[in-house]
Amino acid sequence: MDGDSLNAIVEGVKIGRSRELGRAVSLVERDAPESDRLLAEIHPRTGRARILGITGSPGAGKSTLVNSLARFYRKQEKKVAIIAVDPTSPFTGGAILGDRIRMQELYTDRGVFIRSMATRGFLGGVARATNDVVDLLDAAGFDIIIVETVGVGQDEVEVIRTVQTNVVVLVPGMGDDIQAIKAGIMEIGDVFVVNKADRPDADRTVTEIMMMMSLVEEHGDWVSPIVKTIASKGNGIEELDAALEKHRGYLVTSGELDRRNLERVRIRIETQLKERFVGRLIQGTIGAEGWKSLLERVHRKEESPREAASELLDRVHFDTDR
């Protein structure tokens, strides 16, 4: 891609033009060479959007809740972006579930941008490029960015490093499931939603969540509220927004927002360092053929993975005087 084409994409992102924004997201997703400059150009414009996470087990109604939230914010004339992280197709490598299927009514709204992203083997319920795509959407002027995780249960803790407020969605009748996931997503919920609250035992589920929360050692100053919704009917969405606004106020007044943003920066830099260092280490020490040979030796049990890693690291000189 030549410089003029990339400049056009950058300028298009800055004014929120959907076509250029879509192209920018694609560049970042496939880690194209131009993505570094693209993200550097738009970085000064980030930091203004509210970033919400919607996570929980499959079948909890996360997509329906996202739909209802997006409609609620659109009535307030806020621009909404949705990143729907889906499982990866074993055949195409793309997202199995498409946003057109789940959010058809929002797709024609010019104030809404929806993107399905495949996990592509990245753990934690989000995709590798999620943070970078959030930056693009932030720079494009969206007021609300909603990240809906893949829905795999206990693995979904990575989302807390991406969003400012994380919503954990559960449904009545999930007592055993709550027990199973309490060590994971139960500990990262800033707001809990009991969706499909017209089902029997909704109040019992609220009680179970409160019991699970009491087992979490570190509460801090924030006590996570529990909101009952029937997302398919739009019931409880106003109450959910009030809980989200209250948490936003807490983040700002307590300084927690700055702490979370700083932690997000740290994780992103470390992730980039790990990815780039490994590539440069291999290329700068043994090269592609040597790397293949090393893998084969470990596969044949001639040496252990730790010995192989130490062999590569021993070829690197680190300046320990700094």
ZILIN-V124098 format. One record per backbone hydrogen bond with DSSP energy under -1.0 kcal/mol. NH is the residue of the N-H (numbers start at 1). CO is the residue of the C=O. E is the energy in kcal/mol with one decimal. If there is no record, write none. Layout:
# ZILIN-V124098
nh & co & e
NH & CO & E
NH & CO & E
This chain:
# ZILIN-V124098
nh & co & e
6 & 2 & -2.0
7 & 3 & -2.5
8 & 4 & -2.0
9 & 5 & -1.7
10 & 6 & -2.6
11 & 7 & -2.6
12 & 8 & -2.1
13 & 9 & -2.5
14 & 10 & -2.1
15 & 11 & -1.2
16 & 13 & -1.6
17 & 12 & -2.9
21 & 17 & -2.3
22 & 18 & -2.7
23 & 19 & -1.8
24 & 20 & -2.4
25 & 21 & -2.5
26 & 22 & -1.9
27 & 23 & -2.1
28 & 24 & -2.1
29 & 25 & -2.7
30 & 26 & -2.0
31 & 28 & -1.1
32 & 27 & -2.6
35 & 32 & -1.9
38 & 34 & -2.3
39 & 35 & -2.7
40 & 36 & -2.0
41 & 37 & -2.4
42 & 38 & -1.6
43 & 39 & -1.2
45 & 42 & -1.8
46 & 43 & -2.0
50 & 143 & -2.6
52 & 145 & -3.1
53 & 165 & -2.8
54 & 147 & -2.8
55 & 167 & -2.9
60 & 57 & -1.4
65 & 61 & -2.2
66 & 62 & -2.6
67 & 63 & -2.3
68 & 64 & -2.2
69 & 65 & -2.6
70 & 66 & -2.7
71 & 67 & -2.2
72 & 68 & -2.1
73 & 69 & -2.5
74 & 70 & -2.1
75 & 71 & -1.6
77 & 74 & -1.8
78 & 73 & -2.3
80 & 111 & -2.5
81 & 144 & -2.7
82 & 113 & -3.2
83 & 146 & -3.1
84 & 115 & -2.6
85 & 148 & -2.8
86 & 117 & -2.9
89 & 94 & -3.7
93 & 89 & -1.6
96 & 87 & -2.3
102 & 98 & -1.4
103 & 99 & -2.6
106 & 103 & -1.1
109 & 106 & -1.5
112 & 109 & -1.8
113 & 80 & -2.1
115 & 82 & -2.5
117 & 84 & -2.3
119 & 86 & -1.7
122 & 119 & -2.2
130 & 127 & -1.5
133 & 129 & -2.5
134 & 130 & -2.5
135 & 131 & -1.8
136 & 132 & -1.9
137 & 133 & -2.4
138 & 134 & -2.5
139 & 135 & -2.8
140 & 136 & -1.5
141 & 138 & -1.6
142 & 137 & -1.8
143 & 79 & -1.1
144 & 79 & -2.2
145 & 50 & -3.0
146 & 81 & -3.1
147 & 52 & -3.2
148 & 83 & -2.8
149 & 54 & -2.2
150 & 125 & -1.8
156 & 153 & -1.7
160 & 157 & -1.4
161 & 158 & -1.7
162 & 159 & -2.0
163 & 159 & -2.0
164 & 51 & -2.4
165 & 51 & -1.7
167 & 53 & -3.4
168 & 191 & -2.4
169 & 55 & -3.1
170 & 193 & -3.0
178 & 174 & -2.8
179 & 175 & -1.8
180 & 176 & -1.9
181 & 177 & -2.1
184 & 181 & -2.0
186 & 181 & -1.4
187 & 184 & -1.4
188 & 185 & -1.3
190 & 166 & -2.4
191 & 166 & -1.7
192 & 225 & -2.8
193 & 168 & -2.8
194 & 227 & -2.6
195 & 170 & -2.8
197 & 229 & -2.3
199 & 196 & -1.9
205 & 201 & -2.0
206 & 202 & -1.9
207 & 203 & -2.0
208 & 204 & -2.3
209 & 205 & -2.4
210 & 206 & -2.2
211 & 207 & -2.1
212 & 208 & -2.4
213 & 209 & -2.7
214 & 210 & -1.5
215 & 212 & -1.1
216 & 213 & -1.2
227 & 192 & -3.0
229 & 194 & -2.3
230 & 235 & -2.1
233 & 230 & -2.0
235 & 230 & -1.7
237 & 234 & -1.0
240 & 236 & -2.1
241 & 237 & -2.5
242 & 238 & -1.9
243 & 239 & -1.8
244 & 240 & -2.3
245 & 241 & -2.7
246 & 242 & -2.1
247 & 243 & -2.0
248 & 244 & -2.3
249 & 245 & -2.3
250 & 246 & -2.0
251 & 247 & -2.6
252 & 248 & -1.9
253 & 249 & -2.6
254 & 250 & -2.3
257 & 251 & -2.4
259 & 255 & -1.7
260 & 256 & -2.8
261 & 257 & -2.5
262 & 258 & -2.5
263 & 259 & -2.3
264 & 260 & -2.4
265 & 261 & -2.0
266 & 262 & -2.4
267 & 263 & -2.6
268 & 264 & -2.1
269 & 265 & -2.4
270 & 266 & -2.6
271 & 267 & -2.4
272 & 268 & -2.2
273 & 269 & -2.6
274 & 270 & -2.5
275 & 271 & -2.4
276 & 272 & -2.6
277 & 273 & -2.9
278 & 274 & -2.0
279 & 275 & -1.4
280 & 276 & -2.4
281 & 277 & -3.0
282 & 278 & -2.3
283 & 279 & -2.3
284 & 280 & -2.8
286 & 282 & -1.1
287 & 282 & -2.9
290 & 286 & -1.1
291 & 287 & -2.3
292 & 288 & -2.2
293 & 289 & -2.3
294 & 290 & -2.4
295 & 291 & -2.4
296 & 292 & -2.1
297 & 293 & -2.0
298 & 294 & -2.0
299 & 295 & -2.4
300 & 296 & -2.0
301 & 298 & -1.5
302 & 297 & -2.6
308 & 304 & -2.3
309 & 305 & -2.3
310 & 306 & -2.5
311 & 307 & -2.2
312 & 308 & -1.6
313 & 309 & -2.5
314 & 310 & -2.4
315 & 312 & -1.3
316 & 313 & -1.8
320 & 318 & -1.2
